[in-house]
Amino acid sequence: MKPSKTIQDFCKNSDLQRASVSVVNLGCARNLVDSQIILGQLRHNGHHIVDMDSSDVAIVNTCGFIEDAKKESLDVIVDLLKLKKQGKLKKVIVAGCLAQRYGSQLAEEFKDIDAIIGVQRLQSHGVPDQELLTPSHFAYVKICESCYNQCSFCIIPKIKGKFISRTMESVLDEIKQLDARGVKEIHMIGQDITAYGMDIYRKNSLAALLKRVIAVTDNIQWIRLLYTYPAHITDELIEVIAREEKICNYIDMPLQHINDRLLKAMNRKITRQQTIDLVKKVRGLIPRVCIRTAFIVGMPTESQDDFEELLQFVRDMRFEKVGGFVYSREEGTLAYDMPHQVPESVKKERLDSLMTVQQDISRSLQERHIGETLKVIIDEEQKDEKNIYLGRSEYDAPEVDGLVYVHSKRKLAAGDFVMVKVRDATEYDLVGDVI
């Protein structure tokens, strides 16, 4: 079974008319946007979007980026096929990265899968019809797809295909629609949004796009950038973030490593010194910036000395947010055949060491907020706890970062912005009172 090109192909050929459909989304926020588009197209074709308990058809939008993600995707497929065998589902559809990458193998192993769709190609023009899966007060806007880079450890360009940007008019039209619906926060996403426009405008155009977004937004108060590639961050972009109040002082830029030899092996197109200079420049121009980054441990040839260099860099830079990942050996990548693969046990030990170091740094940085007053967006009321709400500061992206536990005597609603005086902190979360 080969993946269908689009969800529309499946709709045209499906024997189900006006089916009740649900989706299980796995992986990152970029996948979530794809799931929203899949559901929007299904709704446009007359199908009903429902919860899993009420659905005839279940779609799992898979992730196939690293080994752990592949395993999670396979586990969900197995669970859904069990529901089908029990008569609780009529059809199971597998979509997304894993389906694109291993469609034939999935069809061979799981005979009961009804359709394999693969990834959905981003359209450069127009606004996609979506069934939003986020709370009504925030939304993700995908401005580009695939990656402009060819990092040796990453399979994304081979799964997603050629890098593509949406036109500015397309992005602006979507943001204006979201703004009119009362959305308060948008997250502009892509594998590398700092490469936005390099294909269609022949230059890095993210800063120009942001200036136009600011001009067309009224209800939207926060604009967050996910994810930026260090080698593509320009002075103009930093200056726009520093100047524009609506753009969160939050930069997500995965650095992956700091050792020059490993950066070259990763094909990151940036050196240790350039990385240090970039971090200093960002912090110099945006004094209260929150930098989220990520590092890979256990890249082929990484020695203990290389890892110690990374640990010392993390101690010296004191990043506000750090994600750590063990190197995942992925077929089809340049790194797959590199010599001196690091044993899994060593990788896990290094990850534990990295995150232990960062935990202490995070706790110290979080405690600096005690006594400060922060602007917080409310996401929801905490269940079973009266007068306590879950919110986020501009330094916290949904799902990946911490929370602000907000105590309020007055009733609050999702999407409300409130000023909160911080009175306590943990490694990742803050506690405060509405003032």
URPE-V153493 format. One record per backbone hydrogen bond with DSSP energy under -0.5 kcal/mol. CO is the residue of the C=O (numbers start at 0). NH is the residue of the N-H. Records with the same first field share a line. If there is no record, write none. Layout:
CO->NH / NH
//
This chain:
5->9
6->10
7->11
8->12
9->13
14->16
15->17
18->20 / 47
19->55 / 56
20->49
21->58
22->24
23->60
27->31
28->32
29->33
30->34
31->35
32->36
33->37
34->38
35->39 / 130
36->40
37->41
38->42
39->43
40->44
41->46
42->45
47->20 / 49
50->53
51->54
55->89 / 90
56->21
57->92
58->23 / 60
59->61 / 94
60->25
61->96
65->69
66->70
67->71
68->72
69->73
70->74
71->75
72->76
73->77
74->78
75->79
76->80
77->81
78->82
79->83
80->84
81->85
82->87 / 88
83->86
90->57
91->113 / 114
92->59 / 94
93->116 / 117
94->61
95->99
96->100
97->101
98->102
101->105
102->106
103->107
104->108
105->109
108->110
109->112
114->93
115->3
117->95
118->120
123->166
125->127
127->129
129->131
134->137
136->183 / 184
138->186
139->141
140->142 / 188
142->165
144->163
150->153
151->334
154->157 / 158
155->159
156->160
163->144
166->170
167->171
168->172
169->173
170->174
171->175
172->176
173->177
174->178
175->179
176->180
177->182
178->181
183->220 / 221
184->138
185->187 / 223
186->140 / 188
187->225
188->142 / 143
191->194
192->195
194->197
195->204
196->200 / 201 / 202
204->208
205->209
206->210
207->211
208->212
209->213
210->214
211->215
212->215 / 216
213->216
221->185
222->247
223->187 / 225
224->251
225->189
226->192 / 193
227->229
228->231 / 232
229->232
233->237
234->238
235->239
236->240
237->241
238->242
239->243
242->244
243->246
245->222 / 247
247->249
248->289
249->224 / 251
250->252 / 291
251->227
253->229
254->256
255->295
258->262
259->263
260->264
261->265
262->266 / 267
263->266
265->151
270->274
271->275
272->276
273->277
274->278
275->279
276->280
277->281
278->282
279->283
280->284
281->285
285->288
288->290
289->250 / 291
290->320
291->252
292->322
293->254 / 255
294->324
296->326
297->341
298->301
302->306
303->307
304->308
305->309
306->310
307->311
308->312
309->313
310->314
311->315
312->316
313->317
320->292
322->294
324->296
326->328
327->329
328->330
329->332
332->335
333->336
334->337
339->300
342->346
343->347
344->348
345->349
346->350
347->351
348->352
349->353
350->354
351->355
352->356
353->357
354->358
355->359
356->360
357->361
358->362
359->363
360->364
361->365
362->366
363->367
364->367
365->368
366->369
368->371
371->373 / 421
373->419
374->393
375->417
376->391
377->414
379->389
381->384
384->387
386->407
387->381
388->390 / 405
389->378 / 379
390->403
391->376
392->395
396->400
397->399
402->404 / 429
403->390 / 405
404->406 / 431
405->388 / 407
406->433
412->415
415->377
417->375 / 419
418->434
419->373 / 421
420->432
421->370
423->430
428->425
429->404
430->422 / 423
431->406
432->420
//
